[in-house]
Amino acid sequence: MVNFLAVAVQNRKFGVPLEKAFEWSFSGPPGGDKFGLDLVAMQWATREEFQRGEKMVSTLMQYQHRGYAKYVDIVKHQGWDSVQGFWRSVQEDFRNGITYNRNNDPPDSRILRMSKSAGVDLTPLLHFWGINPVDPEQLKQDILEAGLLPSTQIKRTLERYRDTIPRSSAAFQQHAKAMYPASNGPRETSQYQEQYYFQLLSTYDEAYATKSVTQMQTLIDTYFDADESESDDIPATLVAGVVAGSLAAVFMVSAFVVKARTKRRNDSSPLPTAKVVTTAY
C-alpha cells in the first residue's frame, strides 16, 4: 500500500499524470518502471492463475504494481474521492466499534463497501484484479439493494484488456520486451515475475493466449448483459453532494441521468462519463 500512497502524492500534490505516477510509484523518476495499467493488466491476464479463474494470492501482490493496480484503476474510473471515501468509512466504522481484519478483510464485504463509496458496482473490475467474490449471488443481491449499477466505463476497460492480450508468440515477445525494456526482454533470473516471463517466451502460443482471452470474456459475460441497465457513471464527488443534502447536486444528478438515458434510448450510443467539478454550495 505504501506504493499506492506514492501514486496519490505524485498525482494529487505534484500534478504528475495518474498513469505516470503509477509507473513511477516503485522506482521513481528519472526513468522508473514503465509498468502502466495496461501492461500490468497483461502481466496478470497472461498468468495461469488468471486463466483458471483463481484469486490473486499475496505473493503476486506484495511490493508489485500488480498488487495495488486495482486501486489506481478505481481512481481512473471514479476519481480519488471514491477510494478516499472508502478508507474514511473504515475509520468511521472503527470509531463506532466496527472493525475489519487488517490483512484479511472479507472480499464480499470489501467489494460492497468500495462500490458504495465509488457509486457504481466495482465487482467486475475487482474480480479481474483477482479479488474473487466468495458468495457471488449474495453479493449481487447486496449490490442491487444498494442501488449500484454496472459501469459502462468499466466494461470498456475490461474489453480493452481482453483485446490487448497477446494473441501469438511474436506478440507476447513484444509485450515481454515492453515489460523489461532495459534488457530487451526478460532474463533468466531469481526475480519471480521476470523468470516466469522468461519461461513463457518458449511456451507462449495461440492456444495459451486463447485460455486468457476465454477467461476474460467469461468474466465480462458474468457481469454485463446487453439488456442490463448500466450506470451513468456519476462521480463519487457528486454522489457525496447529494448525500450531504446539496440541492444543487440533486438537480445536477437528475439532469444528467435524464439526458443520458434519453440519449441512450434514442441512438443506443455508448454513455459518456459525467465530467463534474466539485463545488461548495
C-alpha positions, 0 to 999 in steps of 0.5 A, spaced: 500 500 500 505 504 501 506 504 493 499 506 492 500 512 497 506 514 492 501 514 486 496 519 490 502 524 492 505 524 485 498 525 482 494 529 487 500 534 490 505 534 484 500 534 478 504 528 475 499 524 470 495 518 474 498 513 469 505 516 470 505 516 477 503 509 477 509 507 473 513 511 477 510 509 484 516 503 485 522 506 482 521 513 481 523 518 476 528 519 472 526 513 468 522 508 473 518 502 471 514 503 465 509 498 468 502 502 466 495 499 467 495 496 461 501 492 461 500 490 468 493 488 466 497 483 461 502 481 466 496 478 470 491 476 464 497 472 461 498 468 468 495 461 469 492 463 475 488 468 471 486 463 466 483 458 471 479 463 474 483 463 481 484 469 486 490 473 486 494 470 492 499 475 496 505 473 493 503 476 486 501 482 490 506 484 495 511 490 493 508 489 485 504 494 481 500 488 480 498 488 487 495 495 488 493 496 480 486 495 482 486 501 486 489 506 481 484 503 476 478 505 481 481 512 481 481 512 473 474 510 473 471 514 479 476 519 481 480 519 488 474 521 492 471 514 491 477 510 494 478 516 499 471 515 501 472 508 502 478 508 507 474 514 511 468 509 512 473 504 515 475 509 520 468 511 521 466 504 522 472 503 527 470 509 531 463 506 532 466 499 534 466 496 527 472 493 525 475 489 519 481 484 519 487 488 517 490 483 512 484 479 511 478 483 510 472 479 507 472 480 499 464 480 499 464 485 504 470 489 501 467 489 494 460 492 497 463 497 501 468 500 495 462 500 490 458 504 495 463 509 496 465 509 488 457 509 486 457 504 481 458 496 482 466 495 482 465 487 482 467 486 475 473 490 475 475 487 482 474 480 480 479 481 474 484 484 479 483 477 482 479 479 488 474 473 487 467 474 490 466 468 495 458 468 495 457 471 488 449 471 488 449 474 495 453 479 493 449 481 487 443 481 491 447 486 496 449 490 490 442 491 487 439 493 494 444 498 494 442 501 488 449 500 484 449 499 477 454 496 472 459 501 469 459 502 462 466 505 463 468 499 466 466 494 461 470 498 456 476 497 460 475 490 461 474 489 453 480 493 452 484 488 456 481 482 453 483 485 446 490 487 448 492 480 450 497 477 446 494 473 441 501 469 438 508 468 440 511 474 436 506 478 440 507 476 447 515 477 445 513 484 444 509 485 450 515 481 454 520 486 451 515 492 453 515 489 460 523 489 461 525 494 456 532 495 459 534 488 457 530 487 451 526 482 454 526 478 460 532 474 463 533 468 466 533 470 473 531 469 481 526 475 480 519 471 480 515 475 475 521 476 470 523 468 470 516 466 469 516 471 463 522 468 461 519 461 461 513 463 457 517 466 451 518 458 449 511 456 451 507 462 449 502 460 443 495 461 440 492 456 444 495 459 451 493 466 449 486 463 447 485 460 455 486 468 457 482 471 452 476 465 454 477 467 461 476 474 460 470 474 456 467 469 461 468 474 466 465 480 462 459 475 460 458 474 468 457 481 469 454 485 463 448 483 459 446 487 453 439 488 456 442 490 463 441 497 465 448 500 466 450 506 470 451 513 468 457 513 471 456 519 476 462 521 480 463 519 487 464 527 488 457 528 486 454 522 489 457 525 496 453 532 494 447 529 494 448 525 500 450 531 504 443 534 502 446 539 496 440 541 492 444 543 487 447 536 486 440 533 486 438 537 480 445 536 477 444 528 478 437 528 475 439 532 469 444 528 467 441 521 468 435 524 464 439 526 458 443 520 458 438 515 458 434 519 453 440 519 449 441 512 450 434 510 448 434 514 442 441 512 438 443 506 443 450 510 443 455 508 448 454 513 455 459 518 456 462 519 463 459 525 467 465 530 467 463 534 474 467 539 478 466 539 485 463 545 488 461 548 495 454 550 495 
